[in-house]
Amino acid sequence: MKKIILFFIAILAFSSCSDFLEETNRNSITGDVLYNTPDGYESLVNACYSYSRAWYGKPDGYAFTEMGTDCYTGGGADCGRAPFMAFYTQDLQGSQELIGYMWNILYNGLNTCNAAIERADGAGLSEELKKQRLGEVYFLRALYLHLIVETWGDVVLYTEEMKAPVNTAHRSSVEDFYTQIFADLDDAISLLPATPIKDNGRVTQLAAKALKARMCLYRGKYTDAISLAKEIIGTSDLGFYDTFKETFDMDNSEGQNNREAIWWVDYSSDSSLYGTFEEGEESPLRNNGGNGSPLFSAMSYWMVGGCGVWVTPDTHAPWVQCMPTIAFLNMFDEDIDQRYDATFRTAWYVNSTTDNYTKEYGQQYGAPNGLAIGDTAFVTLKYAVTDAYRASKQYKIFDRNDVYDADGKTIGTRDYFVSTYKFEDNTKPTGWEYESKRDAFVLRIGEMYLLLAEAELMNNNPSEAVKYINILRQKRAVPGKEEAMKIAEADLDIDFILDERARELAGEQQRFFDLKRTGKLIERVKKYNPDAAENIEDFHKLRPIPQDELDAIINKDEFQQNPGYK
């Protein structure tokens, strides 16, 4: 796709995700003809969904939402695709390809939604189906508008299909964005059927209410947020699993089969159902079509010499982007909270007794040291161990002091650390694959309890806030530790809620926005992420506008770069 200011959108030039999201490339047919048929319009609506796959469950989306927060710092030798986002360096500018790529993705998604809304009446759909599809598209437009305004601030608000090149840009206020977001969500709620239908990632009325509840929290509409969250929590089709691990188990990875999922981005194991978003882009992490969440914070286990851990289906391809801060690890009390062991992987086991590193790459890195299949190969710990303890173990140990200094700053290597394995996929045929078929959960029941507690707290009703926090915490307790997981009213403040959101929603692509909307981004990054603390400034609450966009417009004096960036 070309720059959003100058392009004619090619919304059907790629294929989509799975099952219902089937599109056909009919480039020889004009949009005015194609979209005036039921099949053509269905393809247009399905294209509206497709852009969400570039944000949710992809390394690019993780760079915007998880890197450089209080929970995650840069991992690996080059910190994946975006070290400038992990550390807020001077390289974080609009000239970065990643910034322009995501701007194009979100604005293309927005324009596709605009096209679907404008063309619905002429598509020849039944009235019932037209209402359903319009409800889905209004939800998606609200989602894209939300991601745009929270990422870049008061930029360009389009609500009509762009059919011709435009070379000017005009800012709309954040309030104008949210006025449109709430209007779209109200339309979605009124148009979508009230009966919950879980259908391979299609938007439901319940999903629209859940997203509206989240948006109410962003805009301080606490009473509305409380009402919506209580309605969603009372829905009979939603509930908790006995364990947090089950929530993300591959047996429950398809959203329509997951009792905690409200809305999700649909993925499939069939890569042929996916296409590319950018012509000429070669990155397997961007355009392989699958969910990349298993990779975003997995350590380089295969480089630990003499351990016999190789890339097999029970591990992930060793592509490292993020690693947890020690402060994030310390937010968990694993003795009472089951979410630590369900979120992180600390023990790695021998799954190979040959020197595959040498066999595959011609470089000796060490074979197993007398270990057998199934033995512990090495462990990663958030605590320090004594030299005597280390010497007593046959396996290797990477403890707190091997990874972080006394102030929590990452030292030595960024390759070995406690890995986020919440999104593990052990169903892959090999371990070298960069994609997973698991769906990317966007709205879950656990968030509704957190949302409700925060809204009650901000609405000066802390006793109700504690009640809902404790319901969630007891559900996430290690069996027999339910009472220990309960907190008192005196324990509850916005920082505790942010800690609880970290424990529940780690890696689910909300963290940067959570910190920003609560006014805690700068404070908590400086306090908990020493790798980024020295560089982060107030202007980093917004991302830079792509330089290509600024170069393309003719009203440069009116529409300028976001403050703080070159």
N, C-alpha and C positions, 0 to 999 in steps of 0.2 A: 504494500500500500504506500501511496505517496503522502506528502504532508497534508494534514487535515485542512489547511487553509486553501490548498490549491488543487485538490484532487476531486475526480468524479468517483464516488464510492463504488467498489466492485464487490457487492455483498454476497454474490453467489459464486465467487471464484475459488472457493475451497470447500472441502467436505467437512462434516461436523462430527459430533461425538457418537452416541450409540443409540440403537433401536429407533426411537421416534425421531431422532435428530439426523434424518437423512436428507441430503440436499443433492440437487442435480445441477451441473454446470451447463447453463444454456446461454453461453455468451453470444450466440448468434441471434438471440431473441432480445428485443428491447425490454426494459423493465416495465414500461407501460402496458405491453402486451402480456408479458409473463405474469405479472402480479395481479392481473385481472382474471386469473383462473384460480380455482381452489388449490390445485397442486402447487402452482407457482407461489401463491400467498403462503401456503404451509412452509415452503422452502424459505421464504423470507422471514417468517417467524422463527424458524429453527436457526437461521443465521443470527438472529438477535441473541440467542443463547451462546453461540460459539465463542464470542469474545470473552466471556467469563472464564473460559479455560486458559486464557493467557495470563490471568491474574491468580486464580485460585488453584493451588496445588502445583505451581510452577516456581522455579528458582527466581525468576524476575519478580514475581509477586512477593516472594519472601524477602527480597532485598528491600522492597518498599515498606513492608509491614513488620518484619521481625528483627532485621539487622540494625545495630546501633541503638538498641533499646536497653532497658535495665536488665533484660533477660538474656539477650544474645549479642555476642561480639563476633568479630570475624574469625573464621576457622580455616585451616589449611594454609598452605604456603602463600597462595594469592587471594585468599578469602573469596573464592568463587568469582561471580560476575561483578561484584560491586564493593570492593574495599573502601571506596570513597564514601559509601553509605554506611558502612560499618563504623568508620572512624571520623566521619565528617571532615575529611581533609579538603584542601583547596581544590582538589580535583572534582569535587561535587559541584558541577556546573551544568548548564544547559547544553553544552557541547557533547556530553556523554550520550553514546548511542542508546543506552538503556532508558534514559529519560525520554528521548524522542519516541522510542519504540512503544513505551507504555502510554504516552500521550496519544499516539495514533490509535492504539488498540481501544482505549476507552472512548475516544471521540468517534471512531468508526462504529463501535457498539452503540453509542448514542444515536448516531445518524441512521443506523439500520433500524433502530426502534422508532425513530421519527417517521421513517418511510413506512413501516408496518402500520403505524397508527393512522397516517394519512390515507393509506390505500385500502383500509379494511372494508369500507363500504362497497367498493367496486370489485371485490374478490369473488363474489358469488357463493359465499359461505352461508349456511343456515344461520338464523339469528342466534341460536343457542351456541353454536360453535364460534361465531364471530365474537360474542361476548367473552367466551372462554379465552380465545387467543388474544384479544385486546387486553384482558386482565393480566395475562402473562407478560405482555409487552410493556404495559404500564409499570409493572413491578421491576422489570429489567431496566427500563429507562431510569427509574428512581435509583436503582442500585448504581448504575454508571454515573449518574449525576452526583451521587454521594461520594463515590471514589474520586471523581474529578475534583470536587470542591474541597474535600478534606486533604487531598494531595497538593493542589496548586492554589487554593483560595479563590478569590473573586475573579476568575477567568471568564471564558466565553460560555454563555448559556444558550444552547440551540434547542428549540422545540419544534422546528420545522425541518423537513427533509432538505438537505443541501443537494441541489440538482445541477448546479453550475459552479465554476470556480469563484472563490471569494478571496480578495486580497486585502481585506481590512479585518480588524478584530476589535471588539469592544467588551469591556469588563462588565460583569453583572455582580451585584453584591452577594455575599454569602447568604444573606437573608432571602434574596430572590431565588437562589438555588433551592433553599429548603422549603420555600413556599411552593415551588414546583414539585419537589420531592413528595411533600405531604399530599398535594393535590393528586399526583400520580398514584400514590399508595391508596388513597381513598377511592379513586377510580378502580384500582385493582380489586380492592375488597368488595366493592359493590358489583363488579362484573363477574368475579370468579364464583363458582358454585360453593355453597356453604358446606356441603358434604366433603370431608377430607378425602382426597384421592392421591395416593402415592403412585406416581407414574413416571419412573425413570428420570427424575429430576425436573419434571414440569412444575411450574409454580402453582401453588394452591392458595386458597383464601387464607388458610392458617399461616402460610409462609409470609403473605403480605401483611398480616397482622403482627407477626413476629418482627419483621423488618421495620414496620412502623413503630413498634415498641422501642426498638433500638434507636431509631431516629428521634423519638421523643426524649430519650435519655440524652442524646447529643444536644438537643435544643432546650433542655431544662423544662420540658413539659412532663413533670413528674407524676401528676395525677393521672394523666392519660397513659403514661408508661405503666403505672401500677395496674390500672384497669385492664389494659391489654394483656399484660403478663399473667395476671390472675386467670383471665379467660383461657389463655394458652395452656397454662399449667393444669387447668381443669379438664383438658381434652382427653377423652378416654383412650385415644389411639397412641398417646405418648406416655412414656414412663422411663424408669431407670433400670439398667441391668444390675444384677447382683454385684458385679465387679466393674471397675472402671476399664479394665483391660478388655472386657467383652464389648464395650462401646466401639473399640477400634479393631477388634478381631476381624480377620479377613472373612470369616463366616458371616459377619454382620456388616461388611464393608459397603454393600449396596444400600443406598439410602432408603429405598422403598422397603427393605427388610430390616431396617434399624429402628428400634423403638424410641431411640433418643433423638433421631434426626428429624428436623422440621423442613429444611431445604438444603440441597446439596448440588454441586456441579457434577454431572454425570460423566463417568469414564468407563472405558471398556477394555477388555484384554485384546481386542482386535484392532491392531494399529492401522489397518487399512481404512478404518472409519474416520481417520483423522488426516488433516492436511496442514498446510503451513499458513502462517499469517503474514509473512514477509518473503517476497520473492528473493531468492539468492541466499537466504539465511541458512547457514550450514549447521548451526548448533543442535546437537542431538537433545540437549536439555530443554530447548525451546520448542522444537517442532516435531518431537517424536510422537506427540499426541497423548501420551499417558500422563498419569498423575506423578509428579516428581517429588512429592512430599517426603517419601522415605529417605531421600538423599540430603535434605537441606541441612541436617545437623548430624551426620554420621561420620565418625572418625575414620582415619586411614588405617584400619586394622590390618590390612594386608602388608603394611610396611614394618610391622613389628617383627623383627628377625627372630628366627628360632622358635616360633610359636605354632606353626602349622595351621594358621587361620587363612583361608583362601576365599576367593569370591565364588560362593556357592549359593544355591537358592535360599539358604537360611541366613544369608547376609545381603548387603546391598552393594551396588557398584560404588567404589571408593571415590566419590566426588564430594569434596568438602566445601561448604560455604559458611556455615555458622557454627559456633560452639557456645555452650551456656556460660554465663558469668558465674563465678562462685557464689555471688549473692543470690542468684536465681536458685541454684542448687540448695542453698541454705534456707530458702523459703519453705522447704518441705521438712516435715518431721516424719520420716519414713517408718518409724516405729508405730505410728498410729494412722498414717495417711497412705492408703494404697496407691495413690496417684503417682508417687515417686517411682516405684518399681514398674508401674504401667507406662510411665512416660519415658524413662531412661533405661538404657542398657549399660550395666556396669561389669558384667562377666562375659567373657568370650571363650568359646570352647574349641578345642582342636577338631577341625573337620577335614584335615588333609595331613597325610604323613609323607608327602613328597615335597621336594623343593620346587613348587610350581612357579615361583617368581623367577628362578633361573631358567626353567624349562620354557616359559612363555616369553621372557624378556632378555635372556642371555646375560643376566646380571645376578651374581651370587648375593643372596641376602640372608641366607641361613635356613637350615632345615630344623624340624622339631628336635628339641633337646630331650630325647627319651620319653616324649609324651605320646599317649595313645589317643585314638579317636574318642572324643567325648570328655577327655581331661580338660581341666581349666587351662587355657592358654595364657590369659592375662586378665587383670581386672583394672578398672578405673574407679577411683574413690574420691569423694568430696572431703574425706578426712585424711589427716596425716597418720602414717604408721611409723613405728620405730624401725631402726636398722635391724634389730634382732628379729622382729616380726617378718620383715622383708626377706631376711636370709633363711628363715625357716620354711619358706614356700618355694616350690619348684616353679611355679608360674611367675610371670612378671607382674609388677605392680606399678601403676602410675597413680600416685596419690595427689592430694591437694598441693603439696609442696613441689611436686614435679611439674605442675601446670601453672600455678598462680603464685605470685609473691605475697608477702604479708598484707599488702594493701588490696589484693584481688586482681592485680594487673597480670595479664597473660605473659608468661615468660617461656624461654626455651622454644619448644616446638608448639605449633598450633594443630598438630596432626593427631595427638593422642589425648582424649578427654572423655568425660562421661557423655555418651551419645544420646540424642533424642531418638528413641525407637518406638514412639507412640504410633507411628504410621507404618510400622514394619509390614512387609508383604512377603510372606514365605511361600507364596503360590507360584512364583516365577519359575519358568523352566530352567533358567540359569541365573547366576548372580550378577552377570555383566549388564543386564538390562537397566536402562535408565528410567523406565516408566513402570507404573503400577496401574492395575485396573481398579483400585479402590476409588470410591467416590470421594470428593472433597467436601466435607461438611461445612456449610456456611452458617446455618442456624441450628442450634441444638437446645434441648430442654434445659440442660445445665445452665446455659447462659441466661435463660429466662428467670431462674431463681436468683442469679447474681444481679441481673438487671432490676428485679423487683426489690431486692435488698438495698441496692444503691438508691433507687428512687424513693424508697421509704425513708432511708437515712437523710437524703437531701430534702425530703418533705417534712423533716423534724419529727419523725416517728421511729426512733431507734429500736424500740422494743419489737415492732413488726419487722424491721430490718434483720435483727438478730434471729428472729424466728425462722425466716426463710434461708438465711445463711446456714443455720444449724441443720435444717432439713437436708440441704445439699451436703454439708460436711459429714453428717451421719451416714448418708448414702455412700460416701467415698471413704469411710473409715475401714481400717483393717478390722476384720471380724473380731468382735469382743472389745473393740476400742471406741465404740460409738460415743460413750459418755465423755471420754477424753478428747474427742474431736469437737465437742460443743464449746462455744465461747460465751462470755458474758457481755452484757451491754457495754460495760466499760472498756472492753477490748476492741470495740468496733469504731473505725474511722475510715476515711477514704483510702488511706494507705493499706489498711487491712483488706479492704475490698479489692484493691489493685493486686495485692499479694494473692488473694483467693482467685481472682481472675487469671493470674499467671499459672496457678496450680491446675486450674480446670481447663483453661483454653490455650495452653502453651502450643505454639506452632499453628494456631488456627487463624492467623493473619488478621488479628485485631490489635496487637499490642501497641504499635506506634500511634494509632488513632486513639486508643484508650488513654495513653499517657498525655497526648495532646489535648483531648477534650476535657480532661480533669485538671489541666494546668500543671501537670506533674512531669512533663517530658524532661525539661532541663534539670530540675531538681533530682529526679531519680536516676537519670543517666550519669550525672556528676557524682552521685552518691554510690551507685551500684555498678557502674561500668567504667572503670578507670582507663580502659583502652580508648574510650571516646570522650572522657570527661574534659580533657584539655582543649578540645576543638569545638565541641557543640556550643552553639549560640542561639539566641532567641529566634533569629530568622530561619533556623533550620526546621521550625515547625511547618514550613512549607517547602516544597521541592522547587527547583529552578524550572522555569519555562524552557522548553527546547529552543536552542539557538536557531535552528532551521526555521522555526515558526516566526521568530522575531525578524529574521532576515527576509522572510517572504512577504510580510505585510508592508503596506505603504504608509500606514498611519503610525509610524514608529514613535513619534512624540507622545501619542495618546496611550498606546499599549506597549508597556515596557517590561523589562525583566522584574521578577519578584525581588523585593529589597534584600540586600546582602550578597547577592550573586553578581558575577561579572556580566 
